């Protein structure tokens, strides 16, 4: 009896690469951009998008797990049950968790609502299983 196995790990790409710049936005309006998370490996993987702590250096951020939350008053009820949202000040990321089959991809929406006149910046990271 021949027995064999191949050791692999999750492989992925994120497009566009950091940073995502919304540029100037008129106060009181929304602008949306899309990020594509693609599974380039032979295994399905799960992902979560998390907020990084503001006081940690960009390349040495420790894991900070802010749970996915829903915006109860602003989203249709059906969508509340289907997608989690991560709210980061003026930015909303959705979905903020999921799974992707081999060679599949997930579109992730980043929305910016320019409520006040100021410059906004947040840092997030992708936590991908078995990477």
C-alpha positions in Angstrom: 0.0 0.0 0.0 1.4 3.3 -1.0 0.8 6.3 1.3 1.6 9.8 0.3 0.9 13.4 1.3 1.9 16.9 0.3 2.5 19.5 3.0 1.1 22.9 1.8 0.1 26.2 3.4 -2.4 28.9 2.4 -1.3 31.1 -0.4 -3.2 34.3 -1.2 -3.0 37.8 -2.8 -4.6 41.1 -1.9 -5.2 43.6 -4.7 -4.7 46.5 -4.7 -1.8 46.4 -2.4 -1.6 48.9 0.5 -2.4 51.8 0.8 -5.9 52.4 -0.3 -6.3 56.1 -0.9 -9.8 57.6 -1.3 -8.4 61.0 -2.1 -10.5 64.1 -1.4 -14.2 63.4 -0.7 -16.9 66.0 -0.5 -18.2 66.4 3.1 -21.4 64.4 3.7 -20.8 62.0 0.8 -19.7 58.4 0.5 -17.1 56.8 -1.6 -16.4 53.0 -2.0 -13.4 51.0 -3.1 -13.0 47.3 -3.6 -10.2 45.0 -2.4 -9.9 41.5 -3.9 -8.7 38.7 -1.6 -7.7 35.7 -3.8 -6.9 32.1 -2.7 -3.9 31.0 -4.8 -3.4 27.7 -3.0 -4.8 24.2 -3.0 -6.6 24.5 0.4 -9.7 26.5 1.4 -9.0 29.1 4.0 -10.8 31.3 6.4 -10.0 35.0 6.8 -10.8 37.8 9.2 -10.2 41.5 8.8 -9.1 43.1 12.1 -8.2 46.6 13.3 -4.6 47.1 14.2 -3.8 49.1 17.3 -2.9 52.7 16.6 0.2 52.7 18.9 2.0 49.7 17.3 4.6 50.2 14.5 3.2 49.4 11.1 5.5 46.3 10.5 5.2 45.0 14.1 1.5 45.3 14.9 0.3 42.9 17.5 -3.0 41.1 17.0 -6.0 43.2 18.2 -9.2 41.5 17.6 -12.1 43.9 17.2 -15.2 41.7 16.5 -17.2 42.1 13.4 -20.2 44.3 14.1 -23.3 45.1 12.1 -24.8 48.6 11.6 -28.3 47.7 12.8 -30.1 50.9 11.8 -28.6 51.4 8.3 -28.6 47.9 6.7 -31.6 45.8 5.6 -32.4 43.0 8.0 -31.4 40.2 5.6 -28.0 41.7 5.1 -27.4 41.8 8.8 -27.5 38.1 9.0 -25.4 37.5 5.9 -22.4 39.8 6.3 -20.3 41.2 9.2 -19.1 44.7 9.0 -16.0 46.2 10.7 -16.5 49.9 11.5 -13.3 52.0 11.8 -14.2 55.6 12.4 -15.2 57.0 9.0 -14.5 53.6 7.2 -16.6 50.5 7.0 -15.2 47.2 5.8 -17.4 44.3 4.7 -17.4 41.4 4.8 -14.9 41.2 7.6 -14.7 37.4 7.7 -15.4 34.4 5.5 -13.9 31.5 3.7 -12.5 31.1 0.2 -12.2 27.9 -1.8 -9.0 27.0 -3.7 -8.6 29.5 -6.6 -11.6 31.5 -5.4 -11.8 35.1 -4.5 -13.7 37.5 -2.2 -14.6 41.1 -3.0 -14.2 43.2 0.1 -15.8 46.6 0.1 -14.2 49.5 1.9 -16.6 52.5 2.3 -15.6 55.9 3.5 -18.2 58.4 4.7 -16.8 61.9 4.9 -18.8 63.2 7.8 -16.4 65.9 9.1 -13.8 68.0 7.4 -10.5 66.2 8.4 -8.0 63.6 7.3 -8.8 60.0 8.4 -6.5 57.1 8.5 -6.9 53.5 9.9 -4.9 50.3 9.7 -6.3 46.9 9.2 -4.8 43.5 8.7 -5.9 40.2 7.2 -5.7 37.2 9.4 -5.7 34.1 7.1 -5.7 30.6 8.5 -2.7 28.3 7.9 -0.5 30.9 6.2 
